Amino acid sequence: MFHKILPRRVYLLKVARSLEISSNIILKQHPIEDDLPPLPFKRTSTEGQLAGFKHEVHSKWAPTLNSFSSLYNVGAYSRAKTCFHREIASCPTDVVKVRTQDGSLDTVINICSYNYLGFAATDFATEKLIACAKTYGIGSYINRSAKDMQIFQDLETKMKNFMQVEDCIVHTMGYDTNAMSIPCIATPKSLIISDQFNHNSIVKGCQYSGAKTARFKHSDLSTLEKVLSQDLKKYDRVIVICEGLYSMEGSFVDLPAVVKLREKYGFLLFVDEAHSVGALGQHGQGVRDYFELPIDCVDFYMGTFTKSFASTGGYVAGKKYLIDEIRNKVPFYNQSVAMSPVFAQQILNVLSQDLQVHTQRLKANSIRMRTGLKKLGFTVYGNDDSPVIPVLFYNPIKMKCISDKLLERKIAAVVVGFPAVPMVSARIRFCMSASHTDEEIDYILKHMDQIGDFLSIKFEPVQK
């Protein structure tokens, strides 16, 4: 005999109540170190963090989430969402001020910002930014097709020369660089083959283009070649899209192998260098520079200015006839205003620096951190030189506890769970910066060692 199925509202309220009852169970304590509080282990967070869920089930409106989303929202996200809603109150350099639960500000080590080269500091070339604002104003106020500014032309020329290509177009937003550019180079008669872990902006760009889209398995180029080996003559253009550095995996694309496939099958290659430009390669030009491949092995170099360049916006660089396709079709160029001139000046300031010094320091910090974590027995994803260092703890239930206890020890880190990663592939994502000191890295490793033992998130042999 089947049990009577409770109405959705009643069921979800029962789940919420059960979570509330079990919210403050403390199982064990850890010895105090460095005058910091002991490590309590809480199975769930406080009842107040169910507010978002309770608002929905008490609402007179129809629910906005499906059954699985509701279950996940109650069972996981609603109890851990304070990991993702912390206020910062300073420039995110190697340290940052974070608002604590009692309303005070606490200065902590910042290991979660995309400040790869360390140019986010407020004292970097500030006088040039002020002079730019006095000359051009804060905003652009007009689209570039109607009236362009010299500073944007200078930026595109500087970026073109930096990437050593024929042409470059600058976009207002990094996300829109992919979402708007891909529809300009693909048509409903095209085929786009995309890595399964590509960023959402690439996914949206493929959808907006109307092209047929196929996916290949991440880090398994045999699945890419399987698609390429089919009859592709019916398509007017075949484009393969991958990322230089995958921000959730910390891994590089196997660009030499992809380039060999390009030579064999003749497709256009689009590489998203959002996380790799500035951070990788002897000259900071990205993953192509890292593997020391010829410049013309990639057709479209896409990147953002929000990571290594401490600004905003994005770009696409490559051969002039390909960039002209984007320039003539992309909506933002003809229908919306350009980025702030001050943001453009910030990028020019960074490009005027000796990036090799910062890139080498970033590489050294990344290796020091990654090697230290591996020696302690953590499961670490990614390439050795990658500034993105994911540490797997798998079980999403531990997400909030890990985040809170790191913050108590003056360490601000990002924890990542579903849907950004698979359900049982939760992880800490450390983002290294050239501004981090050896002392800060060693401090993080010391406390990760303690937390790793306490929460049983070391899954590899400890290296002597």
Contacts in CASP RR format, 6 or more apart in sequence:
PFRMAT RR
TARGET T0000
AUTHOR 0000-0000-0000
METHOD contacts of the structure
MODEL  1
MFHKILPRRVYLLKVARSLEISSNIILKQHPIEDDLPPLPFKRTSTEGQL
AGFKHEVHSKWAPTLNSFSSLYNVGAYSRAKTCFHREIASCPTDVVKVRT
QDGSLDTVINICSYNYLGFAATDFATEKLIACAKTYGIGSYINRSAKDMQ
IFQDLETKMKNFMQVEDCIVHTMGYDTNAMSIPCIATPKSLIISDQFNHN
SIVKGCQYSGAKTARFKHSDLSTLEKVLSQDLKKYDRVIVICEGLYSMEG
SFVDLPAVVKLREKYGFLLFVDEAHSVGALGQHGQGVRDYFELPIDCVDF
YMGTFTKSFASTGGYVAGKKYLIDEIRNKVPFYNQSVAMSPVFAQQILNV
LSQDLQVHTQRLKANSIRMRTGLKKLGFTVYGNDDSPVIPVLFYNPIKMK
CISDKLLERKIAAVVVGFPAVPMVSARIRFCMSASHTDEEIDYILKHMDQ
IGDFLSIKFEPVQK
6 14 0 8 1.000
8 63 0 8 1.000
8 67 0 8 1.000
8 70 0 8 1.000
9 57 0 8 1.000
12 53 0 8 1.000
12 57 0 8 1.000
12 70 0 8 1.000
12 74 0 8 1.000
13 57 0 8 1.000
15 71 0 8 1.000
15 74 0 8 1.000
15 75 0 8 1.000
16 50 0 8 1.000
16 53 0 8 1.000
16 54 0 8 1.000
16 57 0 8 1.000
16 74 0 8 1.000
19 44 0 8 1.000
19 50 0 8 1.000
19 74 0 8 1.000
19 75 0 8 1.000
19 78 0 8 1.000
19 79 0 8 1.000
20 47 0 8 1.000
20 50 0 8 1.000
22 43 0 8 1.000
22 44 0 8 1.000
23 42 0 8 1.000
23 43 0 8 1.000
23 44 0 8 1.000
23 45 0 8 1.000
23 46 0 8 1.000
23 47 0 8 1.000
24 42 0 8 1.000
24 44 0 8 1.000
24 46 0 8 1.000
25 42 0 8 1.000
25 43 0 8 1.000
25 44 0 8 1.000
26 40 0 8 1.000
26 41 0 8 1.000
26 42 0 8 1.000
27 41 0 8 1.000
27 43 0 8 1.000
28 41 0 8 1.000
29 38 0 8 1.000
29 39 0 8 1.000
29 40 0 8 1.000
30 38 0 8 1.000
30 39 0 8 1.000
30 450 0 8 1.000
30 454 0 8 1.000
31 38 0 8 1.000
32 38 0 8 1.000
33 450 0 8 1.000
34 409 0 8 1.000
36 408 0 8 1.000
36 409 0 8 1.000
37 408 0 8 1.000
39 405 0 8 1.000
39 450 0 8 1.000
39 451 0 8 1.000
39 454 0 8 1.000
41 401 0 8 1.000
41 454 0 8 1.000
41 455 0 8 1.000
42 401 0 8 1.000
43 397 0 8 1.000
44 79 0 8 1.000
45 79 0 8 1.000
45 80 0 8 1.000
45 82 0 8 1.000
45 400 0 8 1.000
49 78 0 8 1.000
49 79 0 8 1.000
49 80 0 8 1.000
49 81 0 8 1.000
49 82 0 8 1.000
50 74 0 8 1.000
50 78 0 8 1.000
50 79 0 8 1.000
52 78 0 8 1.000
53 70 0 8 1.000
53 73 0 8 1.000
53 74 0 8 1.000
53 78 0 8 1.000
56 63 0 8 1.000
56 64 0 8 1.000
56 65 0 8 1.000
56 70 0 8 1.000
56 73 0 8 1.000
57 63 0 8 1.000
63 70 0 8 1.000
65 73 0 8 1.000
72 418 0 8 1.000
76 396 0 8 1.000
76 397 0 8 1.000
76 399 0 8 1.000
76 418 0 8 1.000
79 400 0 8 1.000
80 396 0 8 1.000
80 399 0 8 1.000
80 400 0 8 1.000
80 403 0 8 1.000
80 415 0 8 1.000
82 400 0 8 1.000
83 399 0 8 1.000
83 400 0 8 1.000
83 403 0 8 1.000
83 404 0 8 1.000
83 415 0 8 1.000
86 98 0 8 1.000
86 99 0 8 1.000
86 407 0 8 1.000
86 412 0 8 1.000
87 98 0 8 1.000
87 99 0 8 1.000
88 96 0 8 1.000
88 97 0 8 1.000
88 98 0 8 1.000
88 99 0 8 1.000
89 97 0 8 1.000
89 98 0 8 1.000
89 99 0 8 1.000
89 105 0 8 1.000
90 96 0 8 1.000
90 97 0 8 1.000
90 107 0 8 1.000
91 120 0 8 1.000
91 121 0 8 1.000
91 122 0 8 1.000
92 110 0 8 1.000
92 113 0 8 1.000
92 115 0 8 1.000
92 120 0 8 1.000
93 110 0 8 1.000
93 115 0 8 1.000
93 118 0 8 1.000
93 120 0 8 1.000
93 121 0 8 1.000
93 433 0 8 1.000
93 435 0 8 1.000
94 109 0 8 1.000
94 110 0 8 1.000
94 118 0 8 1.000
94 433 0 8 1.000
94 435 0 8 1.000
94 436 0 8 1.000
94 437 0 8 1.000
94 440 0 8 1.000
95 107 0 8 1.000
95 108 0 8 1.000
95 109 0 8 1.000
95 110 0 8 1.000
96 107 0 8 1.000
96 108 0 8 1.000
96 110 0 8 1.000
96 113 0 8 1.000
96 412 0 8 1.000
97 105 0 8 1.000
97 106 0 8 1.000
97 107 0 8 1.000
97 108 0 8 1.000
98 105 0 8 1.000
98 106 0 8 1.000
98 107 0 8 1.000
98 108 0 8 1.000
98 407 0 8 1.000
98 412 0 8 1.000
99 105 0 8 1.000
100 106 0 8 1.000
106 407 0 8 1.000
106 410 0 8 1.000
107 410 0 8 1.000
108 407 0 8 1.000
108 410 0 8 1.000
108 411 0 8 1.000
108 412 0 8 1.000
109 410 0 8 1.000
109 411 0 8 1.000
109 412 0 8 1.000
109 436 0 8 1.000
109 440 0 8 1.000
109 443 0 8 1.000
109 444 0 8 1.000
110 412 0 8 1.000
110 433 0 8 1.000
111 411 0 8 1.000
111 412 0 8 1.000
111 413 0 8 1.000
111 430 0 8 1.000
111 431 0 8 1.000
111 432 0 8 1.000
111 436 0 8 1.000
111 444 0 8 1.000
112 412 0 8 1.000
112 413 0 8 1.000
112 414 0 8 1.000
112 429 0 8 1.000
112 430 0 8 1.000
112 431 0 8 1.000
113 120 0 8 1.000
113 431 0 8 1.000
113 433 0 8 1.000
114 275 0 8 1.000
114 306 0 8 1.000
114 307 0 8 1.000
114 308 0 8 1.000
114 431 0 8 1.000
115 307 0 8 1.000
115 310 0 8 1.000
115 431 0 8 1.000
115 433 0 8 1.000
115 435 0 8 1.000
116 275 0 8 1.000
116 278 0 8 1.000
116 279 0 8 1.000
116 307 0 8 1.000
116 308 0 8 1.000
116 362 0 8 1.000
116 387 0 8 1.000
116 431 0 8 1.000
116 432 0 8 1.000
116 433 0 8 1.000
116 434 0 8 1.000
117 278 0 8 1.000
117 279 0 8 1.000
117 308 0 8 1.000
117 309 0 8 1.000
117 310 0 8 1.000
117 350 0 8 1.000
117 355 0 8 1.000
117 358 0 8 1.000
117 359 0 8 1.000
117 362 0 8 1.000
117 433 0 8 1.000
117 434 0 8 1.000
118 310 0 8 1.000
118 358 0 8 1.000
118 433 0 8 1.000
118 434 0 8 1.000
118 435 0 8 1.000
119 308 0 8 1.000
119 309 0 8 1.000
119 310 0 8 1.000
119 346 0 8 1.000
119 349 0 8 1.000
119 350 0 8 1.000
119 353 0 8 1.000
119 358 0 8 1.000
120 310 0 8 1.000
121 435 0 8 1.000
124 310 0 8 1.000
124 349 0 8 1.000
125 346 0 8 1.000
125 349 0 8 1.000
128 345 0 8 1.000
128 349 0 8 1.000
129 342 0 8 1.000
129 345 0 8 1.000
129 346 0 8 1.000
129 349 0 8 1.000
132 151 0 8 1.000
132 341 0 8 1.000
132 342 0 8 1.000
132 344 0 8 1.000
132 345 0 8 1.000
133 341 0 8 1.000
133 342 0 8 1.000
135 341 0 8 1.000
136 149 0 8 1.000
136 151 0 8 1.000
136 341 0 8 1.000
136 342 0 8 1.000
137 341 0 8 1.000
137 342 0 8 1.000
138 340 0 8 1.000
138 341 0 8 1.000
138 342 0 8 1.000
139 337 0 8 1.000
139 340 0 8 1.000
139 341 0 8 1.000
139 342 0 8 1.000
140 149 0 8 1.000
140 337 0 8 1.000
140 338 0 8 1.000
140 339 0 8 1.000
140 340 0 8 1.000
140 341 0 8 1.000
141 337 0 8 1.000
142 337 0 8 1.000
142 338 0 8 1.000
143 332 0 8 1.000
143 333 0 8 1.000
143 334 0 8 1.000
143 335 0 8 1.000
143 336 0 8 1.000
143 337 0 8 1.000
143 338 0 8 1.000
144 152 0 8 1.000
144 333 0 8 1.000
144 338 0 8 1.000
145 333 0 8 1.000
145 334 0 8 1.000
148 338 0 8 1.000
149 338 0 8 1.000
149 341 0 8 1.000
151 341 0 8 1.000
151 344 0 8 1.000
151 345 0 8 1.000
151 348 0 8 1.000
152 170 0 8 1.000
152 338 0 8 1.000
152 339 0 8 1.000
152 341 0 8 1.000
152 344 0 8 1.000
154 344 0 8 1.000
154 348 0 8 1.000
155 170 0 8 1.000
155 344 0 8 1.000
155 347 0 8 1.000
155 348 0 8 1.000
156 167 0 8 1.000
156 168 0 8 1.000
156 169 0 8 1.000
156 170 0 8 1.000
156 315 0 8 1.000
157 168 0 8 1.000
158 347 0 8 1.000
158 348 0 8 1.000
158 351 0 8 1.000
159 168 0 8 1.000
159 170 0 8 1.000
159 315 0 8 1.000
159 317 0 8 1.000
159 347 0 8 1.000
159 351 0 8 1.000
160 166 0 8 1.000
160 167 0 8 1.000
160 168 0 8 1.000
160 317 0 8 1.000
162 285 0 8 1.000
162 351 0 8 1.000
163 285 0 8 1.000
163 295 0 8 1.000
163 301 0 8 1.000
163 317 0 8 1.000
163 318 0 8 1.000
164 285 0 8 1.000
164 295 0 8 1.000
165 295 0 8 1.000
165 301 0 8 1.000
165 317 0 8 1.000
165 318 0 8 1.000
165 319 0 8 1.000
166 318 0 8 1.000
166 319 0 8 1.000
166 320 0 8 1.000
166 323 0 8 1.000
167 317 0 8 1.000
167 318 0 8 1.000
167 319 0 8 1.000
167 320 0 8 1.000
167 323 0 8 1.000
167 324 0 8 1.000
168 315 0 8 1.000
168 316 0 8 1.000
168 317 0 8 1.000
168 318 0 8 1.000
168 323 0 8 1.000
169 315 0 8 1.000
169 316 0 8 1.000
169 317 0 8 1.000
169 323 0 8 1.000
169 326 0 8 1.000
169 327 0 8 1.000
169 330 0 8 1.000
169 333 0 8 1.000
170 313 0 8 1.000
170 314 0 8 1.000
170 315 0 8 1.000
170 338 0 8 1.000
170 339 0 8 1.000
170 344 0 8 1.000
171 177 0 8 1.000
171 180 0 8 1.000
171 181 0 8 1.000
171 313 0 8 1.000
171 314 0 8 1.000
171 315 0 8 1.000
171 316 0 8 1.000
171 330 0 8 1.000
171 332 0 8 1.000
171 339 0 8 1.000
172 312 0 8 1.000
172 313 0 8 1.000
172 314 0 8 1.000
172 332 0 8 1.000
172 336 0 8 1.000
172 337 0 8 1.000
172 338 0 8 1.000
172 339 0 8 1.000
173 312 0 8 1.000
173 313 0 8 1.000
173 314 0 8 1.000
174 201 0 8 1.000
174 274 0 8 1.000
174 303 0 8 1.000
174 304 0 8 1.000
174 305 0 8 1.000
174 306 0 8 1.000
174 312 0 8 1.000
174 313 0 8 1.000
174 314 0 8 1.000
175 201 0 8 1.000
176 201 0 8 1.000
176 332 0 8 1.000
177 201 0 8 1.000
177 302 0 8 1.000
177 303 0 8 1.000
177 304 0 8 1.000
177 313 0 8 1.000
177 314 0 8 1.000
177 315 0 8 1.000
177 316 0 8 1.000
178 199 0 8 1.000
178 201 0 8 1.000
178 202 0 8 1.000
178 204 0 8 1.000
178 205 0 8 1.000
178 272 0 8 1.000
178 302 0 8 1.000
179 201 0 8 1.000
179 204 0 8 1.000
179 205 0 8 1.000
179 208 0 8 1.000
180 205 0 8 1.000
180 208 0 8 1.000
180 330 0 8 1.000
180 331 0 8 1.000
180 332 0 8 1.000
181 205 0 8 1.000
181 300 0 8 1.000
181 302 0 8 1.000
181 316 0 8 1.000
181 326 0 8 1.000
181 330 0 8 1.000
182 192 0 8 1.000
182 202 0 8 1.000
182 205 0 8 1.000
182 206 0 8 1.000
182 208 0 8 1.000
182 209 0 8 1.000
182 241 0 8 1.000
182 270 0 8 1.000
183 205 0 8 1.000
183 208 0 8 1.000
183 209 0 8 1.000
183 210 0 8 1.000
183 329 0 8 1.000
184 325 0 8 1.000
184 326 0 8 1.000
184 328 0 8 1.000
184 329 0 8 1.000
184 330 0 8 1.000
185 209 0 8 1.000
185 237 0 8 1.000
185 239 0 8 1.000
185 268 0 8 1.000
185 270 0 8 1.000
185 300 0 8 1.000
185 322 0 8 1.000
185 325 0 8 1.000
185 326 0 8 1.000
186 192 0 8 1.000
186 206 0 8 1.000
186 209 0 8 1.000
186 210 0 8 1.000
186 211 0 8 1.000
186 237 0 8 1.000
186 239 0 8 1.000
187 209 0 8 1.000
187 210 0 8 1.000
187 211 0 8 1.000
187 236 0 8 1.000
187 237 0 8 1.000
188 209 0 8 1.000
188 210 0 8 1.000
188 211 0 8 1.000
188 212 0 8 1.000
189 211 0 8 1.000
189 235 0 8 1.000
189 236 0 8 1.000
189 237 0 8 1.000
190 209 0 8 1.000
190 211 0 8 1.000
190 212 0 8 1.000
190 235 0 8 1.000
190 236 0 8 1.000
190 237 0 8 1.000
190 238 0 8 1.000
190 239 0 8 1.000
191 211 0 8 1.000
191 212 0 8 1.000
191 213 0 8 1.000
191 214 0 8 1.000
191 232 0 8 1.000
191 235 0 8 1.000
191 237 0 8 1.000
191 238 0 8 1.000
191 239 0 8 1.000
192 206 0 8 1.000
192 209 0 8 1.000
192 211 0 8 1.000
192 212 0 8 1.000
192 213 0 8 1.000
192 214 0 8 1.000
192 238 0 8 1.000
192 239 0 8 1.000
192 240 0 8 1.000
192 241 0 8 1.000
193 213 0 8 1.000
193 214 0 8 1.000
193 215 0 8 1.000
193 216 0 8 1.000
193 224 0 8 1.000
193 227 0 8 1.000
193 228 0 8 1.000
193 238 0 8 1.000
193 239 0 8 1.000
193 240 0 8 1.000
193 241 0 8 1.000
193 267 0 8 1.000
194 202 0 8 1.000
194 203 0 8 1.000
194 206 0 8 1.000
194 213 0 8 1.000
194 214 0 8 1.000
194 215 0 8 1.000
194 216 0 8 1.000
194 240 0 8 1.000
194 241 0 8 1.000
194 242 0 8 1.000
195 215 0 8 1.000
195 216 0 8 1.000
195 218 0 8 1.000
195 241 0 8 1.000
195 242 0 8 1.000
195 243 0 8 1.000
195 253 0 8 1.000
196 215 0 8 1.000
196 216 0 8 1.000
196 217 0 8 1.000
196 218 0 8 1.000
197 218 0 8 1.000
197 243 0 8 1.000
197 246 0 8 1.000
197 248 0 8 1.000
197 249 0 8 1.000
198 241 0 8 1.000
198 242 0 8 1.000
198 243 0 8 1.000
198 272 0 8 1.000
199 243 0 8 1.000
199 247 0 8 1.000
199 272 0 8 1.000
199 274 0 8 1.000
202 241 0 8 1.000
202 243 0 8 1.000
202 272 0 8 1.000
206 213 0 8 1.000
206 241 0 8 1.000
207 213 0 8 1.000
211 239 0 8 1.000
212 235 0 8 1.000
214 227 0 8 1.000
216 223 0 8 1.000
216 224 0 8 1.000
216 226 0 8 1.000
216 227 0 8 1.000
217 223 0 8 1.000
218 246 0 8 1.000
218 249 0 8 1.000
219 251 0 8 1.000
219 254 0 8 1.000
221 254 0 8 1.000
221 257 0 8 1.000
221 258 0 8 1.000
221 261 0 8 1.000
224 240 0 8 1.000
224 258 0 8 1.000
224 261 0 8 1.000
225 261 0 8 1.000
228 238 0 8 1.000
228 261 0 8 1.000
228 264 0 8 1.000
228 265 0 8 1.000
228 267 0 8 1.000
232 238 0 8 1.000
232 265 0 8 1.000
237 268 0 8 1.000
238 265 0 8 1.000
238 266 0 8 1.000
238 267 0 8 1.000
238 268 0 8 1.000
239 267 0 8 1.000
239 268 0 8 1.000
239 269 0 8 1.000
239 270 0 8 1.000
240 258 0 8 1.000
240 261 0 8 1.000
240 262 0 8 1.000
240 267 0 8 1.000
240 268 0 8 1.000
240 269 0 8 1.000
240 270 0 8 1.000
241 270 0 8 1.000
241 271 0 8 1.000
241 272 0 8 1.000
242 253 0 8 1.000
242 258 0 8 1.000
242 269 0 8 1.000
242 270 0 8 1.000
242 271 0 8 1.000
242 272 0 8 1.000
243 253 0 8 1.000
243 271 0 8 1.000
243 272 0 8 1.000
243 273 0 8 1.000
243 274 0 8 1.000
243 275 0 8 1.000
243 276 0 8 1.000
244 252 0 8 1.000
244 253 0 8 1.000
244 255 0 8 1.000
244 271 0 8 1.000
244 272 0 8 1.000
244 273 0 8 1.000
244 275 0 8 1.000
244 276 0 8 1.000
244 280 0 8 1.000
244 286 0 8 1.000
244 287 0 8 1.000
245 251 0 8 1.000
245 252 0 8 1.000
245 253 0 8 1.000
245 273 0 8 1.000
245 274 0 8 1.000
245 275 0 8 1.000
245 276 0 8 1.000
245 279 0 8 1.000
245 280 0 8 1.000
245 287 0 8 1.000
245 386 0 8 1.000
245 387 0 8 1.000
245 388 0 8 1.000
246 252 0 8 1.000
246 253 0 8 1.000
246 275 0 8 1.000
246 388 0 8 1.000
247 274 0 8 1.000
247 275 0 8 1.000
247 388 0 8 1.000
247 429 0 8 1.000
248 388 0 8 1.000
248 390 0 8 1.000
248 416 0 8 1.000
248 420 0 8 1.000
248 421 0 8 1.000
248 427 0 8 1.000
248 429 0 8 1.000
249 381 0 8 1.000
249 382 0 8 1.000
249 388 0 8 1.000
249 390 0 8 1.000
250 381 0 8 1.000
250 382 0 8 1.000
250 383 0 8 1.000
250 386 0 8 1.000
250 388 0 8 1.000
250 389 0 8 1.000
250 390 0 8 1.000
251 381 0 8 1.000
251 382 0 8 1.000
251 383 0 8 1.000
251 386 0 8 1.000
252 276 0 8 1.000
252 280 0 8 1.000
252 287 0 8 1.000
252 290 0 8 1.000
252 382 0 8 1.000
252 383 0 8 1.000
252 386 0 8 1.000
253 271 0 8 1.000
253 287 0 8 1.000
255 271 0 8 1.000
255 287 0 8 1.000
255 288 0 8 1.000
255 291 0 8 1.000
255 293 0 8 1.000
255 297 0 8 1.000
255 298 0 8 1.000
256 291 0 8 1.000
256 293 0 8 1.000
258 269 0 8 1.000
259 269 0 8 1.000
259 293 0 8 1.000
259 297 0 8 1.000
259 298 0 8 1.000
261 267 0 8 1.000
262 269 0 8 1.000
262 297 0 8 1.000
268 299 0 8 1.000
268 300 0 8 1.000
268 322 0 8 1.000
269 297 0 8 1.000
269 298 0 8 1.000
269 299 0 8 1.000
269 300 0 8 1.000
270 298 0 8 1.000
270 299 0 8 1.000
270 300 0 8 1.000
270 302 0 8 1.000
271 287 0 8 1.000
271 288 0 8 1.000
271 298 0 8 1.000
271 300 0 8 1.000
271 301 0 8 1.000
271 302 0 8 1.000
272 302 0 8 1.000
272 303 0 8 1.000
273 286 0 8 1.000
273 287 0 8 1.000
273 301 0 8 1.000
273 302 0 8 1.000
273 303 0 8 1.000
274 302 0 8 1.000
274 303 0 8 1.000
274 304 0 8 1.000
274 306 0 8 1.000
274 307 0 8 1.000
275 307 0 8 1.000
275 387 0 8 1.000
275 388 0 8 1.000
276 286 0 8 1.000
276 287 0 8 1.000
276 290 0 8 1.000
277 284 0 8 1.000
277 285 0 8 1.000
277 286 0 8 1.000
277 301 0 8 1.000
277 303 0 8 1.000
277 304 0 8 1.000
277 307 0 8 1.000
277 308 0 8 1.000
278 284 0 8 1.000
278 285 0 8 1.000
278 286 0 8 1.000
278 307 0 8 1.000
278 308 0 8 1.000
278 309 0 8 1.000
278 355 0 8 1.000
278 359 0 8 1.000
279 286 0 8 1.000
279 307 0 8 1.000
279 308 0 8 1.000
279 359 0 8 1.000
279 362 0 8 1.000
279 387 0 8 1.000
280 286 0 8 1.000
280 287 0 8 1.000
280 289 0 8 1.000
280 290 0 8 1.000
280 359 0 8 1.000
280 385 0 8 1.000
281 287 0 8 1.000
281 289 0 8 1.000
281 290 0 8 1.000
281 359 0 8 1.000
282 289 0 8 1.000
282 290 0 8 1.000
282 292 0 8 1.000
282 356 0 8 1.000
282 359 0 8 1.000
283 289 0 8 1.000
283 355 0 8 1.000
283 356 0 8 1.000
283 359 0 8 1.000
284 308 0 8 1.000
284 355 0 8 1.000
284 356 0 8 1.000
284 359 0 8 1.000
288 295 0 8 1.000
288 297 0 8 1.000
288 298 0 8 1.000
288 301 0 8 1.000
290 385 0 8 1.000
296 319 0 8 1.000
298 318 0 8 1.000
299 318 0 8 1.000
299 319 0 8 1.000
299 322 0 8 1.000
300 316 0 8 1.000
300 317 0 8 1.000
300 318 0 8 1.000
300 322 0 8 1.000
301 316 0 8 1.000
301 317 0 8 1.000
301 318 0 8 1.000
302 314 0 8 1.000
302 315 0 8 1.000
302 316 0 8 1.000
302 317 0 8 1.000
303 314 0 8 1.000
303 315 0 8 1.000
303 316 0 8 1.000
304 313 0 8 1.000
304 314 0 8 1.000
304 315 0 8 1.000
305 311 0 8 1.000
305 312 0 8 1.000
305 313 0 8 1.000
305 314 0 8 1.000
305 315 0 8 1.000
305 343 0 8 1.000
305 346 0 8 1.000
305 347 0 8 1.000
306 312 0 8 1.000
306 313 0 8 1.000
306 314 0 8 1.000
308 350 0 8 1.000
309 346 0 8 1.000
309 347 0 8 1.000
309 350 0 8 1.000
309 351 0 8 1.000
310 346 0 8 1.000
310 350 0 8 1.000
311 343 0 8 1.000
311 344 0 8 1.000
311 346 0 8 1.000
311 347 0 8 1.000
311 350 0 8 1.000
312 339 0 8 1.000
312 340 0 8 1.000
312 343 0 8 1.000
313 339 0 8 1.000
313 343 0 8 1.000
316 323 0 8 1.000
316 326 0 8 1.000
317 323 0 8 1.000
327 333 0 8 1.000
358 434 0 8 1.000
359 434 0 8 1.000
361 434 0 8 1.000
362 387 0 8 1.000
362 432 0 8 1.000
362 433 0 8 1.000
362 434 0 8 1.000
363 385 0 8 1.000
365 387 0 8 1.000
365 432 0 8 1.000
365 433 0 8 1.000
365 434 0 8 1.000
365 436 0 8 1.000
365 441 0 8 1.000
366 384 0 8 1.000
366 385 0 8 1.000
366 386 0 8 1.000
366 387 0 8 1.000
366 389 0 8 1.000
366 432 0 8 1.000
367 384 0 8 1.000
367 385 0 8 1.000
368 438 0 8 1.000
368 441 0 8 1.000
369 389 0 8 1.000
369 430 0 8 1.000
369 432 0 8 1.000
369 441 0 8 1.000
369 444 0 8 1.000
369 445 0 8 1.000
370 380 0 8 1.000
370 384 0 8 1.000
370 386 0 8 1.000
370 389 0 8 1.000
371 384 0 8 1.000
372 445 0 8 1.000
373 380 0 8 1.000
373 389 0 8 1.000
373 391 0 8 1.000
373 445 0 8 1.000
373 448 0 8 1.000
374 380 0 8 1.000
374 460 0 8 1.000
374 463 0 8 1.000
375 462 0 8 1.000
375 463 0 8 1.000
376 445 0 8 1.000
376 448 0 8 1.000
376 449 0 8 1.000
376 452 0 8 1.000
376 458 0 8 1.000
376 462 0 8 1.000
377 458 0 8 1.000
377 459 0 8 1.000
377 460 0 8 1.000
377 461 0 8 1.000
377 462 0 8 1.000
377 463 0 8 1.000
378 391 0 8 1.000
378 392 0 8 1.000
378 448 0 8 1.000
378 452 0 8 1.000
378 457 0 8 1.000
378 458 0 8 1.000
378 459 0 8 1.000
378 460 0 8 1.000
379 391 0 8 1.000
379 392 0 8 1.000
379 459 0 8 1.000
379 460 0 8 1.000
380 389 0 8 1.000
380 390 0 8 1.000
380 391 0 8 1.000
380 392 0 8 1.000
381 389 0 8 1.000
381 390 0 8 1.000
381 392 0 8 1.000
381 427 0 8 1.000
382 388 0 8 1.000
382 389 0 8 1.000
382 390 0 8 1.000
387 431 0 8 1.000
387 432 0 8 1.000
387 433 0 8 1.000
388 429 0 8 1.000
388 430 0 8 1.000
388 431 0 8 1.000
388 432 0 8 1.000
389 429 0 8 1.000
389 430 0 8 1.000
389 431 0 8 1.000
389 432 0 8 1.000
390 416 0 8 1.000
390 427 0 8 1.000
390 428 0 8 1.000
390 429 0 8 1.000
390 430 0 8 1.000
391 427 0 8 1.000
391 428 0 8 1.000
391 429 0 8 1.000
391 430 0 8 1.000
391 448 0 8 1.000
391 457 0 8 1.000
392 425 0 8 1.000
392 426 0 8 1.000
392 427 0 8 1.000
392 459 0 8 1.000
393 399 0 8 1.000
393 402 0 8 1.000
393 426 0 8 1.000
393 427 0 8 1.000
393 428 0 8 1.000
393 455 0 8 1.000
393 457 0 8 1.000
394 424 0 8 1.000
394 425 0 8 1.000
394 426 0 8 1.000
394 457 0 8 1.000
395 424 0 8 1.000
395 426 0 8 1.000
396 417 0 8 1.000
396 418 0 8 1.000
396 423 0 8 1.000
396 424 0 8 1.000
396 426 0 8 1.000
398 426 0 8 1.000
398 455 0 8 1.000
398 457 0 8 1.000
399 415 0 8 1.000
399 417 0 8 1.000
399 426 0 8 1.000
400 415 0 8 1.000
401 455 0 8 1.000
402 415 0 8 1.000
402 428 0 8 1.000
402 451 0 8 1.000
402 455 0 8 1.000
402 457 0 8 1.000
403 413 0 8 1.000
403 415 0 8 1.000
405 451 0 8 1.000
406 412 0 8 1.000
406 413 0 8 1.000
406 428 0 8 1.000
406 447 0 8 1.000
406 451 0 8 1.000
409 447 0 8 1.000
409 451 0 8 1.000
411 443 0 8 1.000
411 444 0 8 1.000
411 447 0 8 1.000
413 428 0 8 1.000
413 429 0 8 1.000
413 430 0 8 1.000
414 428 0 8 1.000
414 429 0 8 1.000
414 430 0 8 1.000
414 431 0 8 1.000
415 426 0 8 1.000
415 427 0 8 1.000
415 428 0 8 1.000
415 429 0 8 1.000
416 426 0 8 1.000
416 427 0 8 1.000
416 428 0 8 1.000
416 429 0 8 1.000
417 425 0 8 1.000
417 426 0 8 1.000
417 427 0 8 1.000
418 426 0 8 1.000
421 427 0 8 1.000
430 444 0 8 1.000
451 457 0 8 1.000
452 458 0 8 1.000
END
